[in-house]
Amino acid sequence: MKERVLAIFGAVALIAVAVVVRSLVTDDQQGGGGGGKGQRPVVACAPDLMAICQALANDGKIASDPPALDLGDEAMADDTIDGWITWDPAPGVANIDAPGTWGTSRALGSSPLGVATRSGATPNLPAGCEFASLDWSCIPSAAEQGLAVGVGTGTTSESLARLYPVAAALVPDGGDFTEVREAELATVLTSPASRQQAFPDQFRTLQTAPGALGLLVGPLGALGSPNAIVVAQPEPAADLVVVLAPRDGGADLLSDAFENGGVADTLRDAGVTPGEGKLAPEDRAGELFAVRQKVA
């Protein structure tokens, strides 16, 4: 009888241990907010950079099923998200809407900002503007003359980063970004017959739909590969930088996660060189916040 009682207690104990182990394993696989011990951090990505988050999840560096996150999303205030991979300076722009949300960003990769057109095409550029020696002020002038310009909507992380030097060219002498010439900015944004889209979609349009876009603004690292495309790098030089921003007050995330070849490849696919990049000046966030306010 004593042996039967001990056997029953032993079986119950084994079941209890199994339940605890299963719970711990499941929790570790799923990750969780706060990046606590035994948990993988929850890292969100801007929609056009989701391949980076997915590669990190596949490597086991972050929690599975990473969320998409962009400026204006309600999830911005979700404190279960430990970090955000996006385009600089989107975390600073978000902090103007919701102060104290994101900490200091870390650059993951960068590319000079370029402008592309189809090979053999003759863009209808204003007098004094040559494609091979563009400056950013030629872009709104070209849109005024009816040329379709791809810059994105001006409301998302990636489109604000692409739009910055064009908007800067529309700031009156001695003025600031709250005084951007709105009518000219609107002409640029409404210049394509179809609506503005994210860069990957517009790049496909430039390649496959002759005449739909006359000029496309985007990362030089992505623009320069197809034979049917020619690229210029306007003055003054501008960069696009992919960053990882931790939740404000959180620790530096994923210090060694981007050395893996697969994750680095996703950065290259986004048109940036891994391991490079310099953060924009702090006032850039306020400038782009003012631009977003004008086009939202």
C-alpha positions as CSV (number, residue, x, y, z in Angstrom):
1,M,0.0,0.0,0.0
2,K,2.8,2.4,1.0
3,E,4.5,1.7,-2.4
4,R,1.3,2.6,-4.3
5,V,0.9,5.9,-2.4
6,L,4.5,6.8,-3.2
7,A,4.0,5.9,-6.8
8,I,0.9,8.1,-7.1
9,F,2.7,11.1,-5.4
10,G,5.7,10.5,-7.8
11,A,3.4,10.6,-10.9
12,V,1.7,13.8,-9.7
13,A,5.1,15.4,-9.1
14,L,6.3,14.4,-12.6
15,I,3.2,15.9,-14.1
16,A,3.6,19.1,-12.2
17,V,7.3,19.4,-13.3
18,A,6.2,18.8,-17.0
19,V,3.6,21.5,-16.8
20,V,6.1,24.0,-15.4
21,V,8.8,23.1,-18.0
22,R,6.2,23.4,-20.8
23,S,5.1,26.8,-19.6
24,L,8.7,28.1,-19.5
25,V,9.5,26.8,-22.9
26,T,6.3,28.2,-24.4
27,D,7.0,31.6,-22.8
28,D,10.5,31.6,-24.1
29,Q,9.4,30.7,-27.6
30,Q,6.7,33.4,-27.7
31,G,8.9,36.1,-26.2
32,G,7.3,38.9,-24.2
33,G,7.4,42.6,-23.5
34,G,10.3,44.0,-21.5
35,G,12.9,41.7,-22.8
36,G,13.1,40.0,-19.4
37,K,15.4,37.1,-18.5
38,G,14.5,34.0,-20.6
39,Q,12.4,36.1,-23.0
40,R,13.2,37.4,-26.4
41,P,12.5,41.1,-26.9
42,V,9.5,42.2,-28.9
43,V,10.8,44.3,-31.8
44,A,8.5,46.0,-34.3
45,C,9.5,47.1,-37.8
46,A,8.3,49.8,-40.2
47,P,6.1,48.0,-42.8
48,D,8.7,48.2,-45.6
49,L,11.4,46.8,-43.3
50,M,9.4,43.8,-42.0
51,A,11.9,41.4,-43.7
52,I,14.5,42.6,-41.2
53,C,12.3,41.7,-38.2
54,Q,11.3,38.4,-39.7
55,A,15.0,37.5,-40.3
56,L,15.7,38.4,-36.6
57,A,12.8,36.2,-35.5
58,N,13.9,33.3,-37.6
59,D,17.4,33.6,-36.0
60,G,15.7,33.5,-32.6
61,K,17.0,37.0,-31.7
62,I,13.5,38.5,-31.1
63,A,10.0,37.2,-30.4
64,S,8.1,35.5,-33.1
65,D,5.4,37.3,-35.1
66,P,7.0,40.7,-34.9
67,P,4.5,43.5,-35.3
68,A,4.5,46.2,-38.0
69,L,4.7,49.7,-36.7
70,D,4.7,53.1,-38.4
71,L,4.1,56.7,-37.4
72,G,0.6,57.3,-36.3
73,D,-0.1,53.6,-35.4
74,E,-2.1,53.1,-32.2
75,A,0.4,50.5,-31.3
76,M,3.0,53.3,-30.8
77,A,1.9,53.5,-27.2
78,D,2.0,49.7,-26.7
79,D,4.6,49.2,-23.9
80,T,4.9,45.5,-24.7
81,I,7.1,46.5,-27.7
82,D,10.7,46.7,-26.6
83,G,12.2,48.2,-29.8
84,W,11.5,49.6,-33.2
85,I,13.4,49.2,-36.5
86,T,12.6,52.1,-38.7
87,W,14.0,55.0,-40.7
88,D,15.7,57.9,-38.9
89,P,14.4,60.1,-37.4
90,A,11.0,58.5,-37.0
91,P,11.5,57.7,-33.3
92,G,12.1,61.4,-32.6
93,V,9.0,62.3,-34.6
94,A,7.0,59.8,-32.6
95,N,8.3,61.3,-29.4
96,I,6.8,64.6,-30.3
97,D,3.4,63.0,-30.5
98,A,4.1,60.8,-27.4
99,P,7.0,62.1,-25.3
100,G,9.2,59.6,-23.7
101,T,8.3,56.7,-25.9
102,W,11.6,55.9,-27.6
103,G,15.2,56.1,-26.3
104,T,18.4,56.9,-28.3
105,S,18.5,55.2,-31.7
106,R,21.4,53.1,-33.0
107,A,22.2,53.1,-36.7
108,L,22.0,49.7,-38.4
109,G,22.7,50.7,-42.0
110,S,22.6,53.6,-44.4
111,S,22.6,54.7,-48.0
112,P,23.0,58.0,-49.8
113,L,19.7,59.3,-51.1
114,G,19.4,59.3,-54.9
115,V,17.0,60.1,-57.7
116,A,16.4,57.6,-60.5
117,T,14.8,57.8,-64.0
118,R,14.4,55.3,-66.8
119,S,17.3,54.8,-69.1
120,G,16.7,56.5,-72.4
121,A,13.9,58.7,-70.9
122,T,14.3,62.5,-71.1
123,P,12.7,64.0,-68.0
124,N,11.0,67.3,-68.5
125,L,13.3,69.2,-66.2
126,P,13.2,73.0,-65.7
127,A,15.7,75.3,-67.3
128,G,19.0,75.1,-65.6
129,C,18.4,71.6,-64.2
130,E,20.4,68.7,-65.7
131,F,19.7,65.2,-64.5
132,A,23.4,64.4,-64.1
133,S,23.9,67.4,-61.8
134,L,20.6,67.8,-60.0
135,D,20.0,69.7,-56.9
136,W,17.0,69.1,-54.7
137,S,15.3,72.4,-55.7
138,C,14.9,70.9,-59.2
139,I,12.5,68.2,-57.9
140,P,9.6,70.5,-57.0
141,S,10.2,72.6,-60.1
142,A,10.0,69.5,-62.3
143,A,6.7,68.5,-60.6
144,E,5.4,72.1,-61.3
145,Q,6.1,71.3,-65.0
146,G,4.1,68.1,-64.9
147,L,6.7,65.5,-64.1
148,A,5.5,62.7,-61.9
149,V,7.8,62.4,-58.8
150,G,7.9,59.4,-56.5
151,V,8.6,60.5,-52.9
152,G,6.0,58.6,-50.8
153,T,3.0,60.1,-48.9
154,G,5.0,62.3,-46.5
155,T,3.2,60.6,-43.5
156,T,5.2,57.4,-43.0
157,S,8.6,56.7,-41.6
158,E,10.3,56.0,-44.9
159,S,8.5,58.6,-47.0
160,L,9.4,61.4,-44.5
161,A,13.0,60.3,-44.7
162,R,12.9,60.4,-48.5
163,L,11.0,63.7,-48.6
164,Y,13.3,65.6,-46.3
165,P,15.7,67.2,-48.8
166,V,12.8,68.1,-51.2
167,A,11.0,69.8,-48.3
168,A,14.2,71.5,-47.2
169,A,14.4,73.0,-50.7
170,L,11.0,74.6,-50.2
171,V,11.9,76.4,-46.9
172,P,12.0,80.2,-47.6
173,D,15.4,81.9,-47.1
174,G,15.7,82.7,-43.4
175,G,12.6,80.6,-42.6
176,D,12.0,77.3,-41.0
177,F,10.1,74.1,-41.8
178,T,6.8,75.5,-40.4
179,E,7.0,77.9,-43.4
180,V,7.6,75.2,-46.1
181,R,5.9,76.4,-49.3
182,E,2.8,74.2,-49.0
183,A,1.4,74.6,-52.5
184,E,4.7,73.4,-54.1
185,L,5.0,70.5,-51.7
186,A,1.4,69.5,-52.5
187,T,2.3,69.6,-56.2
188,V,5.1,67.1,-55.7
189,L,3.0,64.8,-53.6
190,T,0.1,64.8,-56.1
191,S,2.3,64.6,-59.2
192,P,1.9,60.9,-60.0
193,A,-1.4,60.0,-61.7
194,S,-1.7,57.1,-59.2
195,R,-1.3,57.8,-55.5
196,Q,2.1,58.0,-53.8
197,Q,3.3,54.7,-52.5
198,A,6.1,53.1,-50.4
199,F,9.5,53.0,-52.2
200,P,9.5,49.3,-53.1
201,D,6.2,49.7,-54.9
202,Q,7.3,52.8,-56.7
203,F,10.5,51.2,-57.7
204,R,8.6,48.4,-59.4
205,T,6.4,51.0,-61.1
206,L,9.5,52.8,-62.4
207,Q,10.8,49.5,-63.8
208,T,7.6,48.1,-65.3
209,A,5.4,51.1,-66.2
210,P,7.1,53.5,-68.5
211,G,5.9,57.1,-68.1
212,A,4.1,56.5,-64.7
213,L,7.0,58.1,-62.8
214,G,9.5,60.5,-64.2
215,L,11.7,60.7,-61.2
216,L,12.0,58.4,-58.1
217,V,13.6,59.4,-54.8
218,G,15.1,56.6,-52.8
219,P,18.1,54.8,-51.4
220,L,21.0,54.8,-53.9
221,G,21.9,51.3,-52.8
222,A,18.5,50.1,-54.2
223,L,18.3,52.3,-57.2
224,G,21.6,51.6,-58.9
225,S,21.3,47.9,-59.9
226,P,18.9,47.5,-62.9
227,N,20.2,48.3,-66.3
228,A,17.0,50.1,-67.3
229,I,17.6,52.7,-64.6
230,V,20.0,55.7,-64.4
231,V,20.7,57.4,-61.1
232,A,21.8,60.8,-59.9
233,Q,22.9,61.9,-56.5
234,P,21.5,65.5,-55.9
235,E,23.2,68.2,-53.9
236,P,23.3,68.8,-51.1
237,A,24.1,65.1,-50.2
238,A,21.5,63.4,-48.0
239,D,21.4,60.0,-46.3
240,L,18.8,57.4,-45.5
241,V,19.5,55.6,-42.2
242,V,17.8,52.5,-40.8
243,V,17.8,52.6,-37.0
244,L,16.9,50.5,-34.0
245,A,15.3,52.5,-31.2
246,P,14.8,50.9,-27.8
247,R,11.8,51.7,-25.6
248,D,12.8,54.8,-23.5
249,G,14.8,53.7,-20.5
250,G,15.4,50.2,-22.0
251,A,18.7,48.6,-22.5
252,D,20.6,48.6,-25.8
253,L,19.0,45.8,-27.8
254,L,20.4,43.1,-30.0
255,S,24.0,44.2,-29.9
256,D,25.3,41.3,-32.0
257,A,22.2,40.3,-33.9
258,F,23.1,42.0,-37.2
259,E,26.3,40.1,-37.8
260,N,24.4,37.2,-39.2
261,G,24.5,37.0,-42.9
262,G,20.8,36.5,-43.4
263,V,19.9,39.5,-41.3
264,A,22.6,41.6,-43.0
265,D,21.2,40.6,-46.4
266,T,17.7,42.0,-45.5
267,L,19.3,45.3,-44.8
268,R,21.0,45.3,-48.2
269,D,17.7,44.4,-49.7
270,A,16.3,47.6,-48.2
271,G,19.0,49.4,-50.1
272,V,21.3,50.2,-47.2
273,T,24.8,49.1,-46.3
274,P,24.9,47.2,-42.9
275,G,26.9,48.6,-40.1
276,E,27.0,52.2,-41.4
277,G,25.1,55.3,-40.8
278,K,25.1,58.5,-38.8
279,L,22.1,59.7,-36.9
280,A,20.4,62.9,-38.1
281,P,20.7,66.1,-36.0
282,E,18.2,66.2,-33.2
283,D,16.3,69.1,-34.8
284,R,15.5,66.9,-37.8
285,A,12.6,65.2,-36.0
286,G,11.0,68.6,-35.3
287,E,11.4,69.6,-38.9
288,L,9.9,66.5,-40.3
289,F,7.1,66.6,-37.7
290,A,6.2,70.0,-39.2
291,V,6.3,68.6,-42.7
292,R,4.0,65.7,-41.7
293,Q,1.6,68.2,-40.1
294,K,1.3,69.9,-43.4
295,V,0.6,66.8,-45.5
296,A,-1.4,64.6,-43.1
